[in-house]
Amino acid sequence: MQNYENLANAIIIQAVKDYRETVMWLNAHRPLCLEDEQDCEYIKMVSEKTSIERFFLGDWFSMLTKLDGKSLLAKLKSEVV
């Protein structure tokens, strides 16, 4: 059971790190025009952010931990604004 908990914690910690990095990248690369919004790298990062947010709010997150994903996401959003 301990190995399962370690793996679950590692998955969540990595998602937190990925979210922070993604949002920091997006903050540093804010689009200045429509062409910037259509840039492949920008689109990829927006998609990554959305995917991680869905993870925190989804069933798999709830199966991995007793943490409240909605609260965790709100805390992360307040950190990286």
Backbone hydrogen bonds in HBPLUS format (Angstrom, degrees):
<---DONOR---> <-ACCEPTOR-->    atom                        ^
c    i                          cat <-CA-CA->   ^        H-A-AA   ^      H-
h    n   atom  resd res      DA  || num        DHA   H-A  angle D-A-AA Bond
n    s   type  num  typ     dist DA aas  dist angle  dist       angle   num
A0005-GLU N   A0001-MET O   3.07 MM   4  6.41 160.1  2.11 152.4 157.4     1
A0006-ASN N   A0002-GLN O   2.90 MM   4  6.15 156.8  1.95 150.3 156.9     2
A0007-LEU N   A0003-ASN O   2.96 MM   4  6.17 160.3  2.00 147.8 152.7     3
A0008-ALA N   A0004-TYR O   2.88 MM   4  6.09 164.3  1.90 153.4 158.0     4
A0009-ASN N   A0005-GLU O   2.89 MM   4  6.04 162.9  1.92 148.9 153.6     5
A0010-ALA N   A0006-ASN O   2.93 MM   4  6.10 155.4  1.99 145.0 152.2     6
A0011-ILE N   A0007-LEU O   2.95 MM   4  6.20 153.7  2.02 151.2 157.8     7
A0012-ILE N   A0008-ALA O   3.11 MM   4  6.37 161.1  2.15 149.8 154.3     8
A0013-ILE N   A0009-ASN O   2.87 MM   4  6.06 165.2  1.89 154.5 158.9     9
A0014-GLN N   A0010-ALA O   2.98 MM   4  6.07 158.9  2.02 144.6 150.2    10
A0015-ALA N   A0011-ILE O   3.00 MM   4  6.24 152.4  2.08 143.3 151.0    11
A0016-VAL N   A0012-ILE O   2.96 MM   4  6.26 153.8  2.03 150.7 157.6    12
A0017-LYS N   A0013-ILE O   3.00 MM   4  6.28 163.6  2.02 150.9 155.0    13
A0018-ASP N   A0014-GLN O   2.82 MM   4  6.00 166.1  1.84 153.1 157.2    14
A0019-TYR N   A0015-ALA O   2.88 MM   4  5.99 156.0  1.94 144.5 151.2    15
A0020-ARG N   A0016-VAL O   3.00 MM   4  6.25 169.1  2.02 154.5 156.7    16
A0021-GLU N   A0017-LYS O   3.00 MM   4  6.22 169.1  2.01 155.8 158.6    17
A0022-THR N   A0018-ASP O   2.89 MM   4  5.98 159.4  1.93 148.6 154.7    18
A0023-VAL N   A0019-TYR O   2.92 MM   4  6.11 169.7  1.93 158.8 161.0    19
A0024-MET N   A0020-ARG O   2.94 MM   4  6.08 158.8  1.99 149.0 155.6    20
A0025-TRP N   A0021-GLU O   2.94 MM   4  6.10 154.1  2.01 144.5 151.6    21
A0026-LEU N   A0022-THR O   2.91 MM   4  6.20 163.6  1.94 151.1 155.5    22
A0027-ASN N   A0023-VAL O   2.84 MM   4  6.05 153.6  1.91 148.5 155.8    23
A0028-ALA N   A0024-MET O   3.03 MM   4  6.21 146.6  2.14 142.1 150.6    24
A0028-ALA N   A0025-TRP O   3.10 MM   3  5.13 120.4  2.47  95.3 110.2    25
A0029-HIS N   A0025-TRP O   2.95 MM   4  6.14 125.6  2.26 143.0 158.3    26
A0029-HIS N   A0026-LEU O   3.26 MM   3  5.04 138.3  2.44  91.4 102.9    27
A0036-ASP N   A0033-CYS O   3.08 MM   3  5.35 122.3  2.43 101.9 115.5    28
A0037-GLU N   A0033-CYS O   3.25 MM   4  6.68 150.3  2.34 146.7 154.9    29
A0038-GLN N   A0034-LEU O   3.15 MM   4  6.44 129.5  2.42 141.8 155.0    30
A0038-GLN N   A0035-GLU O   3.15 MM   3  5.14 137.6  2.34  95.8 107.7    31
A0039-ASP N   A0036-ASP O   3.20 MM   3  5.23 163.1  2.23 104.2 109.0    32
A0043-ILE N   A0039-ASP O   2.97 MM   4  6.23 166.3  1.99 160.7 164.6    33
A0044-LYS N   A0040-CYS O   2.92 MM   4  6.08 157.4  1.97 147.7 154.2    34
A0045-MET N   A0041-GLU O   3.02 MM   4  6.24 155.9  2.08 146.2 152.1    35
A0046-VAL N   A0042-TYR O   2.97 MM   4  6.23 157.7  2.02 153.4 159.4    36
A0047-SER N   A0043-ILE O   2.98 MM   4  6.14 158.4  2.03 147.3 153.5    37
A0048-GLU N   A0044-LYS O   2.89 MM   4  6.15 151.0  1.98 144.2 152.6    38
A0049-LYS N   A0045-MET O   2.97 MM   4  6.18 160.4  2.01 147.6 151.9    39
A0050-THR N   A0046-VAL O   3.03 MM   4  6.27 164.4  2.06 149.9 153.9    40
A0051-SER N   A0047-SER O   2.90 MM   4  6.09 156.9  1.96 148.2 154.9    41
A0052-ILE N   A0048-GLU O   2.98 MM   4  6.22 159.9  2.02 152.7 157.1    42
A0053-GLU N   A0049-LYS O   2.98 MM   4  6.21 158.5  2.03 150.3 156.6    43
A0054-ARG N   A0050-THR O   2.96 MM   4  6.23 156.0  2.02 148.5 154.8    44
A0055-PHE N   A0051-SER O   3.01 MM   4  6.31 147.6  2.12 141.9 151.0    45
A0056-PHE N   A0052-ILE O   3.06 MM   4  6.44 159.3  2.10 154.0 157.1    46
A0057-LEU N   A0053-GLU O   3.18 MM   4  6.42 141.9  2.33 142.8 153.0    47
A0058-GLY N   A0054-ARG O   2.90 MM   4  5.76 108.7  2.42 139.9 156.4    48
A0058-GLY N   A0055-PHE O   3.17 MM   3  5.08 157.0  2.22 101.9 109.0    49
A0062-SER N   A0058-GLY O   3.37 MM   4  6.69 158.5  2.42 141.4 147.2    50
A0063-MET N   A0059-ASP O   2.92 MM   4  6.24 138.6  2.09 146.2 158.1    51
A0063-MET N   A0060-TRP O   3.06 MM   3  5.02 125.3  2.37  93.5 108.1    52
A0064-LEU N   A0060-TRP O   3.02 MM   4  6.29 139.0  2.19 145.4 156.6    53
A0064-LEU N   A0061-PHE O   3.07 MM   3  5.13 127.5  2.36  96.3 110.3    54
A0065-THR N   A0061-PHE O   3.13 MM   4  6.34 144.1  2.26 152.6 161.1    55
A0072-LEU N   A0068-ASP O   2.98 MM   4  6.25 162.5  2.01 156.0 161.6    56
A0073-LEU N   A0069-GLY O   2.89 MM   4  6.01 160.6  1.92 147.2 152.4    57
A0074-ALA N   A0070-LYS O   3.01 MM   4  6.20 155.3  2.07 142.3 149.2    58
A0075-LYS N   A0071-SER O   2.93 MM   4  6.18 155.5  1.99 148.7 155.2    59
A0076-LEU N   A0072-LEU O   2.92 MM   4  6.20 159.2  1.97 150.4 156.1    60
A0077-LYS N   A0073-LEU O   2.87 MM   4  6.09 160.2  1.90 151.5 157.0    61
A0078-SER N   A0074-ALA O   3.05 MM   4  6.27 150.8  2.13 143.7 151.0    62
A0079-GLU N   A0075-LYS O   3.10 MM   4  6.33 138.3  2.28 142.0 153.2    63
A0079-GLU N   A0076-LEU O   3.12 MM   3  5.08 127.5  2.41  94.8 108.7    64
A0080-VAL N   A0076-LEU O   3.19 MM   4  6.41 152.7  2.27 153.9 159.1    65
